Amino acid sequence: MYVYDEFDRTFLEERVAEFRDQVARRLSGELNEEEFKPLRLMNGVYLQLHAYMLRVCIPYGTLSSQQLRALGAVARKYDRGYGHFTTRQNIQFNWIKLNELPDAMADLAKVGIHGLQTSGNCIRNTTTDPWAGAAADEVEDPRLYAEVIRQWSTLHPEFTYLPRKFKIAITAARHDRAAIRVHDIGLRLHQRDGETGFEVMVGGGLGRSPFIGKTIKDFLPKEHLLSYLEAVLRTYNLGGRRDNIYKARIKIQVHEMGAEAFAAKVEAEWAEIRDGALKLDDAALDAIRDRFLVPDLDALEDQPAELARALATDAAFARWHSNSVAPHKAKGHAIVTLSLKPVGAPPGDATADQMDAIADLADQYAYGEIRVAHEQNLTFPYVRQKDLPALWAKLQAIGVATPNVGLLTDIIACPGLDYCSLANARSIPIAQKLTERFADEARIADIGRLHVNISGCINACGHHHVGHIGILGVEKKDEEFFQITLGGKGNSKARIGELIGPAVAESEIVDVVERLVDTYLNLRTSPAETFVAAVERLGIEPFKERAYAPR
Amino acid sequence: MPLVKNGALAADPFVALDDDAALPDGPVIVSAARLLAEGPALVARNGEIGVAWPNDKDVAELQPFLSRLSLITLTFPKFRDGRAYSQARLLRERYGYKGELRAVGNVLRDQVLLMVRAGFDAFALEKAADAEVFGKAVATYSVFYQPTGDRRPTVRDARTAQAATGV
């Protein structure tokens, strides 16, 4: 992972000092809440239903064991002993006191993390593939470029007060595990004639007006990455709508101008700056690449005896292995996903004790590195295959080895009305009830790949539009109802799910989901046909009929 | 409303003119519309000319006048409306404007460093107290990641220099 140098560290210390001063001015009354709000937001501090919430940035989802311990310590010292991992590879603490925030930030800055730019109308954390650097299907490690973007976007003087927030995601693998087509800018790293570059997509996003990003450049040579981003951001900063907060994202500008006209404007702007100071020569890239610690993996063979024996003799291990372990680009190694979706618990939560234990296991088995996935799980990107049985036993002991990764109960959910001041409905209890109804591991394994996404309001933080089953909380006459969409996808074939009909009451939602799943089981051509493939083949009609049938 | 210029409190010699007002002697600020309509006559006048440029108008239109303008004001109707940051960078970095570039409107201490970095050198601050801490506010950071028009060394420059000296 990237190790901060003296410049990065100095910057963070200065950020902590600045925020401490801003909090002091707020507490003394020099700043009123309205004036303080944008300043705290730029540091990831929200005022939620019950308390201030701190959202800590985990740059492109990469954590060292030391950083994870520091997050656990913050959870223990300043919060109620747990944290919530988000769909943007960050973590949130829900119960922080304003006067303690500067100390919490200072504690985090000591290990190189902060709440910087996790909110506000600025460039947010650049997200990427949680398997970056380890995936077998990857062209190149995208984190180098994510770090380049992190530095460029950190307190960018021109782009700190954009029309609206701005999210960039990057992937370098054949399978898109970063949902790049639903970001303001999606970058797909690929190679042409031996040269590295990017396909650039703009204007994707969910929220009230979901759009799939449109490609405005097929191949941008890597040395031009920052100048091109600057051209896109400038075009947006000057021309994006500011008259209506709901139409202020770049997706609306792209949609209203048309992708071609938008691309032409960017191209003209870029022509002016492409050979300027932002050009990334090899020295600039190497200076950052050199600060990435890449583990020196042992030379090992695939399928070692320890693994083969455990697979043959322990059915529970075998189930977990087939679900939570992915192929690695290095022989004898594996990528392990730690499910933060145990039955009956809020998706994405981890306790301070779990964070400490996971950090220790990362040190022991995974070269001290942890990733946060946008599905709100954690990943160990470098594990020796021979260690898998021992690691599994220890992960099980701390409750992060539920074999449900990518399955029905691996639910993505926003915090909802339990915490959030924007929500219309609760998300967490729906997720909890669904995991209880589908607690049988063999059953969800048989159902196969199925993404359920729950958002407590139209802002779509649970990405319901791209869930195979999307659930959106709405309010009707002071009661919580839920709309259901089918067939959404967040990957390289991204599409927005289709609404099946009227919203259903909270008391019915779990039954409706179960009927949708049963419909799929009845109609699938074989277990190889996934839920979403069946929806694509059949359309929503047969599902719709059965979903509402017993009414 | 205190004016800070090049880091210090300064008097403002400029007088803002209504579009139909006669031209007095001395430094004046005219609207963008008046500059575009009466440009040649205005700049031929003996006396400094400034323009109040709105944040939704392309600064490229100012190009013919730049060498004769002493002042351009760019506006922040609300501090969170950041269009003028881009306008400032374009004026300084692309069109080579050398005169006074003044931030007006909802100009607050927590944004002045960003404004300096974008090329502003004068600030009509909304609060008197912010003028007193101006020096502190622009010294909040010593580390900068982006190359912008204020020509400060960036982290990349510092790293290159460090690599060259082998420290």
Boltz contact constraints between the chains, C-beta under 6 A:
constraints:
  - contact:
      token1: [A, 7]
      token2: [B, 143]
      max_distance: 6.0
  - contact:
      token1: [A, 7]
      token2: [B, 155]
      max_distance: 6.0
  - contact:
      token1: [A, 7]
      token2: [B, 158]
      max_distance: 6.0
  - contact:
      token1: [A, 10]
      token2: [B, 143]
      max_distance: 6.0
  - contact:
      token1: [A, 11]
      token2: [B, 143]
      max_distance: 6.0
  - contact:
      token1: [A, 14]
      token2: [B, 141]
      max_distance: 6.0
  - contact:
      token1: [A, 18]
      token2: [B, 140]
      max_distance: 6.0
  - contact:
      token1: [A, 38]
      token2: [B, 80]
      max_distance: 6.0
  - contact:
      token1: [A, 39]
      token2: [B, 110]
      max_distance: 6.0
  - contact:
      token1: [A, 151]
      token2: [B, 145]
      max_distance: 6.0
  - contact:
      token1: [A, 154]
      token2: [B, 145]
      max_distance: 6.0
  - contact:
      token1: [A, 156]
      token2: [B, 146]
      max_distance: 6.0
  - contact:
      token1: [A, 157]
      token2: [B, 114]
      max_distance: 6.0
  - contact:
      token1: [A, 157]
      token2: [B, 117]
      max_distance: 6.0
  - contact:
      token1: [A, 157]
      token2: [B, 118]
      max_distance: 6.0
  - contact:
      token1: [A, 157]
      token2: [B, 148]
      max_distance: 6.0
  - contact:
      token1: [A, 158]
      token2: [B, 85]
      max_distance: 6.0
  - contact:
      token1: [A, 158]
      token2: [B, 86]
      max_distance: 6.0
  - contact:
      token1: [A, 158]
      token2: [B, 89]
      max_distance: 6.0
  - contact:
      token1: [A, 158]
      token2: [B, 118]
      max_distance: 6.0
  - contact:
      token1: [A, 160]
      token2: [B, 114]
      max_distance: 6.0
  - contact:
      token1: [A, 161]
      token2: [B, 80]
      max_distance: 6.0
  - contact:
      token1: [A, 161]
      token2: [B, 82]
      max_distance: 6.0
  - contact:
      token1: [A, 234]
      token2: [B, 86]
      max_distance: 6.0
  - contact:
      token1: [A, 237]
      token2: [B, 86]
      max_distance: 6.0
  - contact:
      token1: [A, 238]
      token2: [B, 83]
      max_distance: 6.0
  - contact:
      token1: [A, 238]
      token2: [B, 86]
      max_distance: 6.0
  - contact:
      token1: [A, 277]
      token2: [B, 147]
      max_distance: 6.0
  - contact:
      token1: [A, 284]
      token2: [B, 156]
      max_distance: 6.0
  - contact:
      token1: [A, 287]
      token2: [B, 159]
      max_distance: 6.0
